[in-house]
Amino acid sequence: MDLNQIATHPLQTSAWMNFRKAWGNEILTTKWGIITVHKIPFTKYKIGIFEKGPALTRVQLLELRKLAKENNLIFIKLEPSFAKTTEGQAQLIKLLRNSGCVRGRRLFTPTTFWVDLNLSEEELLKGFSSKTRYNIRLAQRQGVKVVEDNSDKAFEKYLKLTFETAKRQGFYAHTEKYHRLMWQYLKPAGIAHLLTATYRGEVITAWILFVWKDFLYYPYGASTDKYKNVMANNLMMWEAICLGRSLGLKTFDLWGREEGKGFTRFKEGYNPKVIEFIGSWDLVINKPLYYLYRIAEGLRWKFLRLKARL
């Protein structure tokens, strides 16, 4: 089976599967996409994650339940790439509940932003907030330059800025090894692209974008606090939009949205459409172990958030 023929999201592609294998995950391949398998330490049990897959049918859910039992999975986490605005959303949620699924801890934010790349540059700019347009022009006047640079040197700068940003903002970031492997597999596949913003000869912002089918995605971004007043991130977002249009893509998925967060307010300035997904659902196979796992999972994330702030 050619995964790339059925994949509607970068996280369901052959390149992503090979990256996750290199990272150490076992992969279960189904007729509808890939499931990454994650071992529960000191036990024979595992969990499965089926992220950004299709809207599942009753027959498919029964097959997934059978697959889970055969592979000692206590549950499979499902996060379909299925928007609430899509017809049939209520029926799908009813089906999930009737099939033994419960609401699970999310991997992705339940809502995201989409920018319509079919609009002209003039139409896009007109829709931006006045503050956003001003900041884009300010960055241009200050001499900030944004280019696509997929070189090793640029990637090393991206890594440095990523961990600088994580420490400054106190959030959990993937390890250096994770980022390197992701880049190693997704760059040659034509999925991952690196944009840098340079000011006074120094890279001050670096973003990794994903390209798949008609979509552009913004999964990773990092910047220094050193020259924040030159508004490089505003120009970076605009140049990313222009890149998507130049590639003939139709939609720019800004990847995440959370009420009240600074990055959400930043993205709102680009007049995106709010898209809500049906959320995270756990197909529970072993109920006692599942609820023990949920308790341990909650404690683990409290520890990671505390560690990120130190």
SVG drawing of the C-alpha trace seen along z (x, -y; Angstrom):
<svg xmlns="http://www.w3.org/2000/svg" viewBox="-26 -52 52 63">
<polyline fill="none" stroke="black" stroke-width="0.4" points="0.0,0.0 1.2,-3.5 0.6,-5.6 1.1,-8.8 -1.9,-8.0 -4.3,-7.9 -2.5,-10.4 -4.4,-13.7 -2.0,-15.1 1.8,-15.1 1.6,-13.0 0.2,-10.1 2.9,-10.1 5.6,-7.5 8.2,-10.1 6.6,-10.6 6.3,-6.8 10.0,-6.4 10.9,-9.2 8.8,-7.7 10.5,-4.3 13.9,-5.9 12.7,-7.6 12.0,-4.2 8.3,-3.7 6.7,-0.5 4.3,-1.3 1.1,0.5 0.0,0.0 -3.7,0.2 -5.7,-0.3 -6.6,-3.8 -3.2,-5.0 -0.5,-4.5 -0.7,-4.0 2.3,-4.8 2.8,-2.4 4.2,-3.6 5.4,-1.1 4.2,-1.6 7.4,-1.3 7.9,1.8 4.9,3.5 4.0,5.6 1.3,3.2 1.3,0.4 -0.9,-2.4 -1.6,-3.3 -1.9,-6.8 -3.8,-7.3 -3.4,-11.0 -4.8,-13.1 -6.4,-10.1 -9.7,-9.9 -13.2,-9.9 -13.6,-6.3 -16.6,-4.0 -18.1,-1.3 -16.3,1.5 -13.0,-0.4 -13.4,-0.8 -14.1,2.9 -10.9,3.7 -8.9,1.2 -10.3,2.9 -9.2,6.3 -5.8,4.9 -5.4,3.4 -6.1,6.7 -3.6,8.5 -0.9,6.0 -1.5,5.6 -2.8,2.0 -4.8,0.8 -6.3,-1.9 -5.9,-3.6 -6.0,-7.4 -7.9,-8.8 -7.6,-12.4 -9.2,-12.4 -8.5,-15.3 -12.3,-15.9 -13.7,-19.4 -16.9,-20.0 -18.1,-22.0 -18.0,-18.9 -21.3,-17.2 -21.8,-14.1 -19.9,-15.3 -22.8,-14.5 -23.1,-11.0 -19.4,-10.4 -19.3,-11.4 -22.3,-9.1 -20.5,-6.3 -17.4,-6.8 -19.3,-6.7 -21.2,-3.6 -18.0,-1.9 -16.4,-2.3 -14.6,-5.6 -14.3,-8.2 -12.9,-11.7 -9.1,-11.6 -6.3,-14.0 -5.6,-15.9 -2.5,-15.9 -3.4,-18.9 -5.5,-21.9 -9.2,-21.2 -9.3,-24.3 -6.9,-25.8 -6.8,-28.6 -6.9,-28.4 -5.8,-31.1 -7.3,-31.0 -4.4,-31.1 -6.7,-31.4 -7.1,-35.1 -4.9,-37.7 -2.1,-39.4 -4.2,-42.6 -7.2,-40.8 -5.2,-39.1 -3.5,-42.2 -6.8,-44.1 -8.2,-41.4 -5.3,-41.7 -5.7,-43.8 -4.2,-47.4 -1.7,-46.5 -0.5,-43.4 -0.2,-45.4 1.8,-48.1 4.2,-45.5 4.8,-43.8 5.8,-47.2 7.9,-48.1 9.9,-44.9 10.4,-45.6 11.6,-49.2 13.9,-47.9 15.6,-45.7 14.4,-42.3 14.9,-39.7 13.0,-36.4 14.2,-33.6 13.8,-29.8 17.1,-28.3 17.2,-24.5 21.0,-24.4 22.6,-22.6 23.7,-26.0 20.2,-27.4 18.9,-24.2 21.5,-24.5 20.3,-28.1 16.7,-26.8 17.7,-24.3 19.4,-27.0 16.5,-29.3 14.0,-26.5 15.6,-25.8 16.1,-29.4 12.4,-30.0 11.3,-27.0 13.4,-28.2 12.2,-31.8 8.5,-30.9 8.6,-27.9 7.1,-25.3 8.0,-21.6 9.9,-21.1 10.9,-18.0 14.5,-16.9 17.3,-17.8 17.4,-14.2 13.7,-14.4 14.1,-17.6 17.1,-16.3 15.4,-13.0 12.3,-14.8 14.3,-17.1 16.4,-14.2 13.3,-12.4 10.9,-15.2 13.3,-17.5 14.3,-15.1 10.6,-14.1 9.8,-17.7 7.5,-18.1 9.6,-20.2 10.8,-23.7 12.9,-26.1 12.3,-29.9 14.7,-32.3 14.4,-36.0 17.7,-37.9 18.3,-41.2 21.8,-42.9 23.3,-39.7 21.9,-37.6 19.1,-35.0 16.6,-36.1 13.5,-33.9 13.3,-30.4 10.2,-28.5 9.8,-25.0 6.8,-24.6 5.2,-21.4 3.8,-21.1 1.3,-18.3 -1.2,-18.1 -2.9,-21.5 -2.0,-22.5 0.8,-24.5 1.3,-23.9 3.1,-25.9 4.1,-23.3 7.4,-24.8 8.7,-28.3 11.3,-29.9 12.9,-33.4 15.2,-35.4 14.0,-38.0 17.0,-40.2 15.3,-42.2 11.7,-41.7 10.8,-45.3 11.6,-44.8 8.6,-42.6 10.3,-39.8 7.6,-37.3 5.0,-39.4 7.0,-39.5 7.8,-35.8 4.1,-34.9 3.4,-37.1 6.3,-35.6 5.1,-32.1 1.7,-33.0 3.4,-34.2 5.4,-31.0 2.2,-28.9 0.6,-30.9 3.7,-30.6 3.6,-26.8 -0.1,-26.8 -1.4,-25.7 -4.9,-26.4 -4.9,-26.6 -2.4,-27.6 -3.1,-25.7 -1.6,-27.7 -1.6,-24.5 -2.9,-25.6 -5.2,-27.9 -5.9,-28.5 -8.0,-31.3 -6.0,-34.0 -2.6,-32.8 -0.1,-35.3 0.5,-33.1 -3.3,-33.0 -3.6,-36.8 -0.7,-37.0 -2.3,-34.6 -5.7,-36.4 -4.2,-39.4 -4.0,-37.6 -7.8,-37.2 -7.9,-33.4 -11.0,-31.2 -11.4,-29.2 -11.7,-25.5 -12.8,-23.2 -12.1,-19.4 -14.0,-16.7 -11.2,-16.3 -9.4,-13.5 -11.1,-10.1 -9.7,-7.0 -10.9,-3.6 -10.6,-1.8 -9.7,1.9 -8.7,2.5 -10.7,0.3 -8.9,0.9 -5.5,0.3 -6.7,-2.6 -7.9,-4.6 -4.7,-3.8 -2.8,-5.1 -4.8,-8.3 -3.8,-9.1 -0.1,-8.4 -0.3,-10.5 -1.7,-13.5 1.2,-13.3 3.8,-13.0 2.6,-16.2 2.6,-18.1 6.2,-17.1 7.1,-18.0 5.5,-21.5 7.3,-22.1 10.6,-21.0 10.1,-23.3 9.7,-26.3 12.9,-25.6"/>
</svg>
